[in-house]
Amino acid sequence: MPAAPNPGFGKKEFLMTTTRDMTTGSPLARILAFCGPLLLGSLFQQCYNLADSILVGRLLGVNAFAAVGSTGALNFLILGFAQGCCAGFAIPVAQSFGAGDGAGVRSRSGQMLWLGAGMTALIMLISTLWTDDILRLTNTPAEIFDDAFRYIFIVLMGVGATMLYNLGAAVLRALGDSQTPLHFLIIAVIVNVLLDLLLMGGLGLGVEGAAWATVVSQLAAGAACLVYIRRRVPALRLRRGDARPDLRRMGAIAAVGVPMGLQFSITAVGTILVQSAVNSLGSDSVAAVSAGSRVNGVVTAPLDAAGMAMATFCGQNLGAARPDRIRQGMRAMTVVCFVFCGVAFLLNYFAGAAVATLFLDASELAILEQVKRFLVTVGGAYPLLALLLLLRNSLQGMGFSVQAMSAGAAELLARSLVALGLTGRMGYTAVCLSGPAAWLLAVAVLLVLYHAAIRRVSAVRMPLLLPAPAVRLPERK
């Protein structure tokens, strides 16, 4: 988001793009309208994973599929941290937007660039030094270790492309624009599939081809996002000085974003421990959990979208000092999500294993039976997952990122105790139960934290997380 010579913008220019003000109107209608593109985006994000999985499984075989699947937890640990940080960095931008503070939107967006660059350098360093060690610690089976290492190393070294897209998408969503990031993600998915076919099928690059396809497609989405912001979003055209490094402002933004990133990483540590337990059961179980997790990711995409929408909704309404709307939005979305959970469970029960045949051969009956057990078990606990995502994202949107992160510690504890403590006795069943157990304990913690946060923001007019700049836009009606 480079600086532009635009001397400034007023209220009309501030709202002339596809931004959405979520501080007025029906809370449910506003959230659902914002959710639509987020849902499609989440589904297309899952298509990223599915495209790799389907093509790897079909073109390279079950061992290559298991190798890519075995890196899922590590991928979530590191790239999930980056994505969580990007989403968190944008929360102060959403609060500035809700308050009608144009100067704050620009200055906080400028500081996000420096934080993103630092995060990229850190992740590349970690990838260089410890990828091999982490794969060994998670008991990655010897027959798939080399493929797993080559795949994840390339993906992590290309984290700059991932950061570019996620920073751009996060700041657009903070302004209420959930449609534009979706358009660029669709482009990325198409590029990813075409490159998979070319690099794996045509050039025979194996799992390395799948990794390069992912990196290049993310780079294409990020570059498109950057060009769009430069040309079409006046609110984000930085003035001279907006991108000048300011350690105080960067620190305040990082105080919101880093806990969100750590929340993802804490969850991922638990997933890595579960992956370690799965790996100890053999490559068939690895393939089953990999397939089940991909189906589960698609089925629960609406819940992820609802959570992301609540973060922006709460951020904007906190900036507008409307805690009453936060409560209304939470109640309405809880009902909507619970209805969806019933439908999702039925999908898992009747069609989950069939969907898994997209990347597993239909003759792998034993593996497909394990896939169904996994999906039915986690599907029965979807209401807990819905509450977890709504509560956690709402807390983060209100600026209580550290408190939300503490629930992640509870989730890690439960997941670890079940997966590592019971796998020896219960085998694959313990792996299936580890997720629901984690969601249950996390929700118990989040309910207490959420109600405390609502009481706090209702008692006083909460200030923005960063000092307000001297220049403010006129109050929006």
C-alpha positions as CSV (number, residue, x, y, z in Angstrom):
1,M,0.0,0.0,0.0
2,P,2.4,2.7,-1.1
3,A,2.0,6.3,-0.5
4,A,-0.2,8.3,-3.0
5,P,-0.2,12.0,-3.6
6,N,-3.9,12.2,-2.6
7,P,-3.9,15.1,-0.1
8,G,-6.8,13.6,1.9
9,F,-10.3,12.3,1.7
10,G,-13.5,13.2,3.2
11,K,-16.5,11.3,4.4
12,K,-17.8,10.6,0.9
13,E,-14.5,9.2,-0.4
14,F,-14.0,7.2,2.9
15,L,-17.1,5.2,2.0
16,M,-17.0,5.2,-1.8
17,T,-15.5,1.7,-2.2
18,T,-17.1,-1.7,-1.3
19,T,-16.7,-1.0,2.4
20,R,-19.5,-1.9,4.7
21,D,-20.5,0.1,7.9
22,M,-21.6,-2.5,10.4
23,T,-22.5,-0.1,13.2
24,T,-26.0,0.6,11.9
25,G,-29.0,-1.5,10.8
26,S,-30.0,-5.0,11.8
27,P,-27.0,-6.7,13.4
28,L,-27.9,-10.2,11.9
29,A,-28.5,-8.8,8.5
30,R,-25.2,-6.9,8.5
31,I,-23.3,-9.9,9.7
32,L,-24.9,-12.4,7.3
33,A,-24.2,-10.0,4.4
34,F,-20.6,-9.7,5.4
35,C,-20.5,-13.5,5.9
36,G,-21.4,-14.5,2.4
37,P,-18.2,-13.5,0.7
38,L,-16.2,-14.8,3.7
39,L,-17.9,-18.1,3.4
40,L,-17.1,-18.4,-0.2
41,G,-13.6,-17.3,0.6
42,S,-13.3,-20.0,3.3
43,L,-14.6,-22.6,0.9
44,F,-12.1,-21.5,-1.8
45,Q,-9.3,-21.6,0.8
46,Q,-10.3,-25.2,1.5
47,C,-10.2,-25.7,-2.3
48,Y,-6.5,-24.8,-2.0
49,N,-6.0,-27.7,0.3
50,L,-8.3,-30.0,-1.6
51,A,-6.7,-29.3,-4.9
52,D,-3.3,-30.3,-3.6
53,S,-4.7,-33.3,-1.8
54,I,-6.8,-34.6,-4.7
55,L,-4.1,-34.1,-7.3
56,V,-1.3,-35.4,-5.1
57,G,-3.4,-38.5,-4.2
58,R,-4.4,-39.2,-7.8
59,L,-1.1,-38.3,-9.5
60,L,1.5,-39.4,-6.9
61,G,-0.2,-42.1,-4.8
62,V,-1.3,-42.6,-1.2
63,N,2.2,-42.2,0.4
64,A,2.6,-38.8,-1.2
65,F,-0.9,-37.9,0.0
66,A,0.0,-39.0,3.5
67,A,3.2,-37.0,3.3
68,V,1.4,-33.7,2.4
69,G,-1.2,-34.5,5.0
70,S,1.4,-35.1,7.7
71,T,2.6,-31.5,7.4
72,G,-0.8,-30.1,8.1
73,A,-0.2,-29.4,11.8
74,L,3.2,-27.8,11.1
75,N,1.7,-25.7,8.4
76,F,-1.1,-24.6,10.8
77,L,1.5,-23.9,13.5
78,I,3.6,-21.5,11.4
79,L,1.3,-20.1,8.7
80,G,-1.6,-20.1,11.1
81,F,0.4,-17.8,13.3
82,A,1.1,-15.5,10.4
83,Q,-2.5,-15.4,9.3
84,G,-3.7,-14.9,12.9
85,C,-1.3,-12.0,13.3
86,C,-2.5,-10.4,10.1
87,A,-6.2,-10.6,11.2
88,G,-5.2,-9.1,14.6
89,F,-3.2,-6.3,13.1
90,A,-6.3,-5.2,11.2
91,I,-8.6,-5.0,14.3
92,P,-7.4,-1.5,15.3
93,V,-8.1,-0.5,11.6
94,A,-11.6,-1.8,12.0
95,Q,-12.0,0.2,15.2
96,S,-10.8,3.3,13.5
97,F,-13.2,2.8,10.7
98,G,-16.1,2.3,13.1
99,A,-15.2,5.6,14.8
100,G,-14.9,7.4,11.4
101,D,-11.2,8.0,12.0
102,G,-9.6,8.2,8.5
103,A,-6.1,9.2,9.7
104,G,-6.1,6.2,12.1
105,V,-7.1,3.9,9.2
106,R,-4.1,5.1,7.1
107,S,-1.5,5.2,9.9
108,R,-2.3,1.8,11.3
109,S,-2.4,0.3,7.9
110,G,1.1,1.7,7.3
111,Q,2.5,0.1,10.4
112,M,1.0,-3.2,9.4
113,L,3.5,-3.3,6.5
114,W,6.5,-3.2,8.8
115,L,5.0,-5.8,11.1
116,G,4.3,-8.1,8.2
117,A,7.9,-7.8,6.9
118,G,9.3,-8.6,10.3
119,M,7.0,-11.6,10.6
120,T,8.1,-12.9,7.2
121,A,11.7,-12.7,8.1
122,L,11.1,-14.5,11.4
123,I,9.2,-17.4,9.8
124,M,11.8,-17.9,7.1
125,L,14.5,-18.2,9.8
126,I,12.5,-20.7,11.8
127,S,11.8,-22.7,8.6
128,T,15.5,-22.8,7.7
129,L,16.6,-24.0,11.2
130,W,13.9,-26.3,12.6
131,T,11.6,-27.8,10.0
132,D,13.5,-31.1,9.9
133,D,13.6,-31.3,13.7
134,I,9.8,-30.6,14.1
135,L,9.0,-33.3,11.6
136,R,11.1,-35.8,13.5
137,L,9.5,-34.8,16.8
138,T,6.1,-35.5,15.4
139,N,7.1,-39.1,14.5
140,T,6.6,-38.6,10.8
141,P,6.8,-42.1,9.3
142,A,10.1,-42.8,7.5
143,E,8.5,-43.8,4.3
144,I,7.0,-40.4,3.8
145,F,9.5,-38.2,5.7
146,D,11.5,-37.0,2.6
147,D,8.4,-35.9,0.7
148,A,6.9,-34.2,3.8
149,F,10.1,-32.2,4.3
150,R,10.4,-31.1,0.7
151,Y,6.8,-30.0,0.6
152,I,6.6,-28.0,3.8
153,F,10.0,-26.4,3.5
154,I,9.1,-24.8,0.1
155,V,5.7,-23.7,1.5
156,L,7.3,-22.1,4.5
157,M,10.1,-20.4,2.6
158,G,7.4,-18.8,0.4
159,V,5.6,-17.3,3.4
160,G,6.2,-13.8,2.1
161,A,3.6,-14.5,-0.6
162,T,1.1,-15.7,2.1
163,M,1.8,-12.6,4.2
164,L,1.2,-10.3,1.3
165,Y,-2.2,-11.7,0.5
166,N,-3.3,-11.9,4.2
167,L,-2.3,-8.4,5.1
168,G,-4.1,-7.0,2.1
169,A,-7.2,-9.1,2.7
170,A,-7.3,-8.3,6.4
171,V,-7.2,-4.6,6.0
172,L,-9.9,-4.7,3.3
173,R,-12.1,-6.8,5.6
174,A,-11.5,-4.4,8.4
175,L,-13.2,-1.7,6.3
176,G,-16.1,-4.1,5.7
177,D,-15.1,-5.3,2.2
178,S,-15.3,-9.1,2.3
179,Q,-15.9,-9.4,-1.5
180,T,-12.7,-8.2,-3.0
181,P,-10.4,-10.6,-1.1
182,L,-12.7,-13.4,-2.4
183,H,-12.2,-12.4,-6.0
184,F,-8.5,-12.6,-5.6
185,L,-8.7,-15.9,-3.8
186,I,-10.7,-17.4,-6.6
187,I,-7.9,-16.3,-9.0
188,A,-5.4,-18.0,-6.7
189,V,-7.3,-21.3,-6.6
190,I,-7.5,-21.4,-10.4
191,V,-3.8,-20.6,-10.7
192,N,-3.0,-23.3,-8.0
193,V,-4.9,-26.0,-9.8
194,L,-3.4,-25.2,-13.2
195,L,0.1,-25.2,-11.7
196,D,-0.5,-28.4,-9.9
197,L,-1.4,-30.1,-13.2
198,L,1.6,-28.6,-15.0
199,L,4.2,-29.1,-12.3
200,M,3.2,-32.5,-10.9
201,G,1.5,-34.0,-14.0
202,G,3.4,-32.4,-16.9
203,L,6.9,-31.8,-15.4
204,G,6.9,-34.6,-12.9
205,L,8.1,-32.5,-10.0
206,G,6.3,-34.6,-7.3
207,V,5.3,-33.0,-4.0
208,E,7.7,-30.1,-4.7
209,G,5.5,-29.1,-7.6
210,A,2.4,-29.0,-5.3
211,A,4.4,-26.7,-2.9
212,W,5.5,-24.3,-5.7
213,A,2.0,-24.2,-7.0
214,T,0.7,-23.0,-3.6
215,V,3.4,-20.4,-3.2
216,V,3.0,-18.9,-6.7
217,S,-0.8,-18.8,-6.5
218,Q,-0.6,-17.0,-3.1
219,L,1.8,-14.5,-4.7
220,A,-0.6,-13.9,-7.5
221,A,-3.4,-13.2,-5.1
222,G,-1.3,-10.9,-2.9
223,A,0.0,-8.9,-5.9
224,A,-3.6,-8.5,-7.2
225,C,-4.7,-7.3,-3.8
226,L,-2.0,-4.7,-3.5
227,V,-2.7,-3.3,-7.0
228,Y,-6.4,-3.1,-6.1
229,I,-5.8,-1.2,-2.9
230,R,-3.5,1.2,-4.6
231,R,-6.0,2.0,-7.4
232,R,-9.4,1.6,-5.9
233,V,-9.4,2.2,-2.1
234,P,-8.9,5.9,-1.3
235,A,-9.2,5.2,2.4
236,L,-5.9,3.2,2.2
237,R,-3.9,5.5,0.0
238,L,-1.1,6.3,2.4
239,R,0.2,9.9,2.8
240,R,3.8,10.9,3.4
241,G,4.7,9.7,6.9
242,D,1.9,7.1,7.2
243,A,4.3,4.3,6.6
244,R,7.1,5.8,8.6
245,P,8.1,3.2,11.3
246,D,6.6,4.1,14.6
247,L,7.6,1.7,17.4
248,R,4.9,2.9,19.7
249,R,2.2,2.4,17.2
250,M,3.6,-0.9,16.0
251,G,3.8,-2.1,19.5
252,A,0.2,-1.3,20.2
253,I,-0.9,-3.0,17.0
254,A,1.3,-6.0,17.8
255,A,-0.3,-6.2,21.2
256,V,-3.5,-7.1,19.5
257,G,-2.2,-9.1,16.5
258,V,0.5,-11.3,18.1
259,P,-1.9,-12.8,20.7
260,M,-4.2,-13.8,17.9
261,G,-1.3,-15.4,16.0
262,L,-0.3,-17.2,19.2
263,Q,-3.9,-18.4,19.6
264,F,-3.5,-20.1,16.2
265,S,-0.1,-21.5,17.2
266,I,-1.3,-22.8,20.6
267,T,-4.1,-24.6,18.8
268,A,-1.6,-25.9,16.3
269,V,0.7,-27.2,19.0
270,G,-2.2,-29.3,20.2
271,T,-2.8,-30.4,16.6
272,I,0.9,-31.3,16.2
273,L,0.7,-33.5,19.4
274,V,-2.4,-35.2,17.9
275,Q,-0.5,-35.6,14.6
276,S,2.3,-37.3,16.6
277,A,-0.2,-39.7,18.1
278,V,-1.8,-40.4,14.7
279,N,1.6,-41.0,13.1
280,S,2.3,-43.6,15.7
281,L,-0.7,-45.5,14.5
282,G,0.7,-45.9,10.9
283,S,0.3,-44.4,7.5
284,D,-3.3,-45.7,7.1
285,S,-4.4,-43.7,10.1
286,V,-2.4,-40.7,8.8
287,A,-4.2,-40.8,5.5
288,A,-7.6,-41.2,7.2
289,V,-7.1,-38.2,9.5
290,S,-5.7,-36.2,6.6
291,A,-8.8,-37.0,4.5
292,G,-11.2,-36.5,7.4
293,S,-9.7,-33.2,8.3
294,R,-10.0,-31.9,4.7
295,V,-13.7,-32.9,4.6
296,N,-14.2,-31.4,8.0
297,G,-12.6,-28.1,6.9
298,V,-15.0,-27.8,4.0
299,V,-18.1,-28.6,6.2
300,T,-17.2,-26.2,8.9
301,A,-16.2,-23.3,6.6
302,P,-19.5,-21.5,7.4
303,L,-18.6,-21.5,11.1
304,D,-15.1,-20.1,10.3
305,A,-16.8,-17.4,8.2
306,A,-19.2,-16.5,11.0
307,G,-16.3,-16.2,13.4
308,M,-14.4,-13.9,11.1
309,A,-17.5,-11.8,10.5
310,M,-18.0,-11.4,14.3
311,A,-14.4,-10.1,14.7
312,T,-15.0,-7.2,12.2
313,F,-18.5,-6.6,13.5
314,C,-17.3,-6.3,17.1
315,G,-14.3,-4.2,16.2
316,Q,-16.4,-1.6,14.3
317,N,-19.1,-1.5,17.0
318,L,-16.5,-1.1,19.7
319,G,-15.1,1.9,17.8
320,A,-18.6,3.3,17.6
321,A,-19.3,2.6,21.3
322,R,-22.2,0.2,20.6
323,P,-21.8,-2.8,22.9
324,D,-25.6,-3.3,22.7
325,R,-25.1,-4.3,19.1
326,I,-22.3,-6.7,20.0
327,R,-24.7,-8.6,22.3
328,Q,-27.5,-8.6,19.7
329,G,-25.2,-9.9,17.0
330,M,-23.8,-12.7,19.3
331,R,-27.3,-14.0,20.2
332,A,-28.5,-14.0,16.6
333,M,-25.4,-15.7,15.2
334,T,-25.5,-18.4,17.9
335,V,-29.0,-19.4,16.8
336,V,-28.0,-19.4,13.1
337,C,-24.8,-21.4,13.7
338,F,-26.6,-24.0,15.9
339,V,-29.1,-24.7,13.1
340,F,-26.2,-25.1,10.6
341,C,-24.5,-27.6,13.0
342,G,-27.4,-30.0,12.7
343,V,-27.2,-29.9,9.0
344,A,-23.4,-30.3,9.0
345,F,-23.6,-33.4,11.2
346,L,-26.0,-35.1,8.8
347,L,-23.7,-34.3,5.9
348,N,-20.8,-35.9,7.8
349,Y,-22.8,-39.0,8.7
350,F,-24.3,-39.7,5.3
351,A,-21.8,-38.3,2.8
352,G,-18.5,-37.7,4.5
353,A,-16.7,-40.9,3.5
354,A,-18.0,-40.5,-0.1
355,V,-16.5,-37.0,-0.3
356,A,-13.2,-38.4,0.9
357,T,-13.0,-40.6,-2.2
358,L,-12.1,-37.5,-4.1
359,F,-8.5,-38.0,-2.9
360,L,-8.6,-41.6,-1.6
361,D,-9.3,-44.6,-3.8
362,A,-12.7,-46.1,-3.2
363,S,-11.0,-49.5,-2.7
364,E,-9.4,-48.3,0.5
365,L,-12.3,-49.5,2.6
366,A,-10.5,-49.7,5.9
367,I,-9.2,-46.1,5.6
368,L,-12.6,-44.8,4.5
369,E,-14.2,-46.4,7.6
370,Q,-11.8,-44.6,9.8
371,V,-12.6,-41.3,7.9
372,K,-16.3,-41.8,8.7
373,R,-15.6,-42.5,12.4
374,F,-13.6,-39.3,12.6
375,L,-16.2,-37.2,10.9
376,V,-19.2,-38.5,12.9
377,T,-17.3,-38.0,16.2
378,V,-16.3,-34.4,15.5
379,G,-19.6,-33.6,13.8
380,G,-21.5,-34.4,17.0
381,A,-19.5,-31.6,18.8
382,Y,-20.0,-28.9,16.1
383,P,-22.2,-26.7,18.4
384,L,-19.1,-26.5,20.7
385,L,-16.9,-25.5,17.8
386,A,-19.5,-22.8,16.7
387,L,-19.5,-21.3,20.2
388,L,-15.7,-21.4,20.3
389,L,-15.3,-19.5,17.0
390,L,-18.0,-16.9,17.8
391,L,-16.8,-16.2,21.3
392,R,-13.1,-16.1,20.5
393,N,-13.5,-13.9,17.5
394,S,-15.8,-11.5,19.3
395,L,-13.3,-11.1,22.2
396,Q,-10.5,-10.5,19.7
397,G,-12.6,-8.0,17.8
398,M,-13.2,-6.1,21.0
399,G,-9.5,-6.0,21.6
400,F,-9.3,-8.7,24.3
401,S,-6.8,-10.8,22.4
402,V,-4.7,-11.9,25.4
403,Q,-7.9,-13.2,27.2
404,A,-8.9,-15.1,24.1
405,M,-5.5,-16.6,23.9
406,S,-5.9,-18.1,27.4
407,A,-8.7,-20.2,26.1
408,G,-6.3,-21.6,23.6
409,A,-4.2,-22.8,26.4
410,A,-7.2,-24.7,27.8
411,E,-7.8,-26.2,24.3
412,L,-4.1,-27.3,24.1
413,L,-4.3,-28.9,27.5
414,A,-7.5,-30.9,26.7
415,R,-6.3,-32.0,23.2
416,S,-2.9,-33.1,24.5
417,L,-4.3,-35.1,27.4
418,V,-6.8,-37.0,25.3
419,A,-4.5,-37.6,22.3
420,L,-1.3,-38.5,24.2
421,G,-2.8,-39.9,27.3
422,L,-5.5,-42.1,25.8
423,T,-4.2,-43.1,22.3
424,G,-2.3,-46.0,23.9
425,R,-5.5,-47.4,25.4
426,M,-8.2,-46.3,22.9
427,G,-6.1,-46.0,19.7
428,Y,-7.8,-44.2,16.9
429,T,-10.9,-43.3,19.0
430,A,-8.8,-41.1,21.2
431,V,-7.6,-39.2,18.2
432,C,-11.2,-38.6,17.1
433,L,-12.2,-37.4,20.6
434,S,-9.3,-35.0,21.0
435,G,-10.9,-32.2,19.1
436,P,-14.3,-32.2,20.8
437,A,-12.6,-32.4,24.2
438,A,-10.5,-29.3,23.3
439,W,-13.6,-27.4,22.2
440,L,-15.5,-28.2,25.4
441,L,-12.8,-26.9,27.7
442,A,-12.1,-23.8,25.6
443,V,-15.8,-22.9,25.5
444,A,-16.1,-23.1,29.3
445,V,-13.3,-20.6,29.6
446,L,-14.5,-18.3,26.8
447,L,-18.0,-18.0,28.2
448,V,-16.6,-16.5,31.4
449,L,-14.2,-14.2,29.5
450,Y,-16.9,-13.0,27.0
451,H,-19.4,-12.0,29.7
452,A,-16.7,-10.2,31.7
453,A,-15.6,-8.3,28.5
454,I,-19.2,-7.3,27.7
455,R,-19.7,-6.0,31.2
456,R,-16.5,-4.0,30.9
457,V,-17.3,-2.4,27.5
458,S,-20.8,-1.7,28.6
459,A,-19.7,0.1,31.8
460,V,-17.5,2.6,30.1
461,R,-17.0,4.1,26.7
462,M,-14.0,2.1,25.6
463,P,-11.2,4.1,23.9
464,L,-9.6,2.9,20.7
465,L,-6.6,0.7,21.3
466,L,-4.2,3.3,19.9
467,P,-4.2,7.0,20.6
468,A,-6.5,8.8,18.2
469,P,-4.8,11.1,15.6
470,A,-5.6,14.8,15.7
471,V,-7.5,14.7,12.3
472,R,-10.8,12.9,12.4
473,L,-13.5,12.4,9.8
474,P,-17.0,13.8,10.3
475,E,-19.3,11.6,12.3
476,R,-21.1,9.1,10.1
477,K,-24.9,8.9,10.3
